Amino acid sequence: MRTTTTTTARNLCLLSIVLILLPYLANGGDPIMGMGMKSMYKWRPFCHMFRVHVIDGMSSNAQPLLLHCWSRDQDLGNHTLYIGGDFNFRFGVRVVPPFTHFTCDMRWAQKHQTVTVFNRIQVEDWCCNSGQCYWRAQDDGIYYSNDNSAYKKIYVWS
């Protein structure tokens, strides 16, 4: 009798897990789409390893670029960059919540900006083809590129 009860409980547990994951799996791994809601996220099964670069593209070394980068479970520390300096880190994305999210606090002279350098919804899509995310701090703002040549201004200094 005890074996039957244990087996039944185990089967019910497995069935519950399958029912919870079914919308996620049926819609390419996107839980939001699985709930019938629109999502900006495109599931890309081969986009799972990335390298984020933060580059000092300032016009002068009079004031260095000061960085502090982190995620929910990892503090990447403080860094000081001079013209052309490149702080970079490599990581694999989390496929279950909480999803991968990296932030960098950037300071230059009297200017400051907190930048989302990687998140599942937006930046992952930008970086997917190359696996590289380039952020370059310049005198007038912070720019993004996925090929380290064609940059687009995303943030202004505050």
Order of alpha helices (4+ residues) and beta strands (2+ residues): alpha-alpha-beta-beta-beta-beta-beta-beta-alpha-beta-beta-beta
